[in-house]
C-alpha cells in the first residue's frame, strides 16, 4: 500500500511540474509544495502535501510560495498582500504574501456572485425578509430595500456588486441557499472545490468577523472562475445601474446605484495601454482598502490583479496602478 501511495505521489508531483512548465507561472518549472488542496476522493499523497490530479481549475497560474517576488523588490507595494497575473498566458508578474490569510471585506461578494450564478435562477423574484432589510451593523453599506420589497434576482445581483449593498447580499443568500447559514456552507464548499483551501467565510457580504478570511491567491482562483460568466463580466463593467422593483403594496419603484470602482467613474486612471474592465472593492477598518480587478492590454490579453489591506483609498489605487504598470 505504501509503495502504491509513493508511486502515485511521484506521478502527481510530476503532473504539477508539467503544469507549471506549461503555464509559464513563476520563474521556473518547479511544482508548488506550498499549495495544499484538501484531502478528498481521488487525492493522493506526495512529499510536502496532498494533491489531486483533477482538483484545480483549468488554465490557472500555480505560484510556488518561494517563487513570489522578492521582499523589497517594489517599494511602492506596501499593502498587506498583492498580485498581478497574466490570466491569458497564466504568468505571474508580481506577487507578495499571496498565501497569507487576510480579511477580504466586500471582495467576499465575488464568492457570493459565483454561487449565485452557478446555482441560482436569475429570473426568480426575490422578496426581502425582515433580516435582509434590517442590517444594523455600524458602517454597513445598504442598498436600502425594505421588508416585503420584490426584485428580480438578476437586478439584485447587479445592485449587489455595483453598489456593494450588504442588505442585497443577505437577500440573495436567503433566496438561493434557503438561509444565510446554508448559503455560506455553499460558499465554503465552492471555494474548496476550486482549490481555495486557505479561505473561510461566515457571511455573504464581507462585514467583519475574525473567522472570515481568505488569501490573495484564493481570490484569484475565484475571480478566474467567474470570468467564464458573461453576466459577471457585464456587471463589473457597469459604472452605474438602474434597478426596478416593487414594494410590499405592489407599487413600482426604481433605485439608481453608482459603482465603487474609481476606474469606471473616472476618478482613477489606469496606465497607458491598459483597459480596466472592472472588479470589486472592499473596505473595513480591519481589512483596510481592498480591490480585485480584471484588465486587458492592447493585444487583448487578460490580467487579474489584487491588492489587500492598503492604508486608504489613495494608497490602494496608487498600488493597483503600480501593478498595472507590469503589463507591457
Secondary structure, 3 states (H helix, E strand, C coil): CHHHHHHHHHHHHHHHHHHHHHHCCCCCCCCCCCCCCCCCCCCEEECCEEECCCCCCCCCCCCCHHHCCCCCCCCCCCCCEEEEEECCCCEEEEEECCCCCECCHHHHHHHHHHHHHHHCCCCCEEECCHHHHCCCCCCCCCCCCCCCCEEEHHHHHHHHHHHCCHHHHHHHHHHHHCCHHHHHHHHHHHHHHCCCCCCECCCCCCCCCCCCEECHHHHHHHHHHHCCCHHHHHHCCCCEEEEEEECCCCCEEEEEEECCCHHHHCCCCCCCCCEEEEEEEEEECCCEEEEEEEEECCCCCEEEEEEEEECCHHHHHHHHHHHHCCCC
